[in-house]
C-alpha cells in the first residue's frame, strides 16, 4: 500500500495541473465552456427525473446503461456532424447527408443479399457511393459555383429516391456477422461502432489541427479570394470537404443499416442533417464559415442524443417530445448567445465591484486573445 | 393572378364538358350503368409512402387489382408528407380522374382539398385510414377498424396472462389515426382488468430503428426488465421487430421473458414467430383495392355507399406462422 502511494500522488498532481490548465483555457475562452455546462446540466436534471440514468452496469462482458446508449446512438450523428463541420468551415453546408445515409445503407443491404462478395468489398462499395455523392456535391459547389444549400438540396431530394430505387421500395433485411458486429457488438466493453467513430474523430482532429489542412479550410471559408491569392487551391479543398462529408455519411449509413440489420430507404438518416448542423452550431461554429470546433461539435452531438434518450426514458407523454426537445435546445442556445454572456459577465462584475480593476485587466487580455485567433 | 383565373376557368370548362358527355351518353344508352362498370376507369391513388412492409404490399395489391380490372391507375408516393398528398390529389382533380383513392398520412387538414374534389364531382375513397372531416366530403372509407385491432390484441393478452400484466407500448406516429385508435381500443379492453396496466408508452414512429431505440430505453429505465415488463404491445410489426432485436441484445428472450403482440401481419413478423421470438400478430388486411373500386362503381351507378366499409384481418399465432410466411414470401 505504502509503496503504491507516491506514484498515485504524482498522477494526482499531474491531473490537478491539467485541470488548472483547462480552467485557465476556459477562462480565456468562456465560449468553449457553454457546451460542457449545458451537457452537464441536462445530464444532472435527467438523473433527478429518472433515477438510475447515470448507472452503468457490467453485463455479459460489456458496459450497459443509458449513458452507453447515448454513446451508441450518438455515433451516426457524430460521424455526420464531423463531415458537416468541415463543410461548414468552408462556408458551405451539406443537406444531402441523410439521403447519402439511405443510399449507402441500401448499397450495403442489396449487395449483401444479392452477391457473394466478401463483406469488406461491400463496405468499400457503400463508402465509395458516399464519396461519389460527395464528389457530385463538391463539383456543383466548387466548379459550377452553385450555392451550397441549393446544390446539396438536389441530392437531398433525389438521393432518397435513388436509395428507394436500389431497394425497390422494400426494407431489405440481411444477415452478415461482420455487419452485425459493427452495428451491435462490443469490443473492450464499449460498442464497436463507438470505437470506429472515436477513430474517425481522432483522425480528423489530427489531420485538421496538426497539419495545415484545417487552417487552409478555415481560410477558404473566411475569405475565398484572399486564400486563393496566397496560393491555396480553394476549389480542390472545397471539393475534398464535400467528399469527406459524403464519406462520413456513408459510414454512418452502414452503421444505421447494420443496427437494424436492414436498409430502410425511407427512414434511414431522416432529418439527421438538421441534427448535425445543430451540433456544429452548438459547438460555436459560424455558418458563415471560417471557424469550426471539432471536439466541441462532438459535445454538441452528445447534448442532442442525451436529450433524445432522456426524453425516451423519462416517461413523458409522446405528444410533448418535440416541444420539450425544442425548448431545451433553445435554452442551450440562449446560454451560448453573446448577449446572455455579456449580461452574466456584467452581473458578475457588479457583485465583485472591488475587484473591478482586476476583472478589467482580464477582460482586455481576453479580447486580446480573441483578436489573435 | 391572370394565369390562375384562366386555369380555374379551363378546369371548370373541362368538368362541364365531361358532364355533358356523360349525360348525353346516359340519355342515349339505356344500359348506361352496365357500360359504366365495364369502362376503363382512371383512378388516382395517393399513397403515404413505403415506410413499412405492409404499405408496400397494400400498394402492390391495389395496383394488381387495378390491372386485373383494366383500370388506368395513377400512383403517387407522398414520402410521408401531407403537402405532397394534397398536391397529388389536386393534380388528380386537374387531370379529371374518375375516382381518387387516398391513404391519408394524418387525420386533420383535409377539408379544403376534399371540397375541391367534391366540387369537381370526383368521389374520394379513403383507404386504410380515416380523416377528421365532414363525412359528406368523401365517398367512403375502406379500412380495418383500428380500435377493434387494438381491442383484439388486448383481449388476447388478457387471456394469455389471466388479466395480470405490466405492458410497455410502442406507439405509432403521433397524431396518426392508426396510433390513436389502436391505443384507444387497447386501453378500453385493459381498463376492465385492474391488474393490467401500461407502464411505459412512447412513439417509435412505425419504424424498425425507432422501435429498437425506444425499447432499449424502456429496458434501461426498469431496474429489472425481465420481471417488471410482462408484455410488449406494438402498434405495428416493424417496431416490434426492432424491439425484438433490442431485447435480444439486452439478454432478454423475446416472447418468453417478455410477450410480444403487434399488428399488421408483415412477412418478417411471421418469420420471427417461426423463430419463437414473437407471440401474436393481427393482420391488417392489405387487399383494399377490390372494395374501394367497387365503392366507386356503386357511386357511378347512383347507389348509396356506406361511410365505412370494414375490412378487418384475423389474429395469427405461431402455429400457423410457417404456412403464412410461405404464402407471403
Interface residues (C-beta under 8 A of the other chain):
Chain A: X50 X52 X59 X60 X64 X65 X66 X69 X73 X160 X164 X169 X170 X171 X173 X184 X256 X259 X260 X261 X262 X264 X266 X267 X268 X309 X312 X313 X315 X317 X318 X319 X321
Chain B: X49 X50 X51 X52 X53 X56 X79 X80 X171 X174 X200 X201 X202 X203 X205 X207 X208 X209 X210 X212 X213 X214 X216 X217 X218 X220 X221 X223 X238 X242 X245 X249 X250 X251 X268
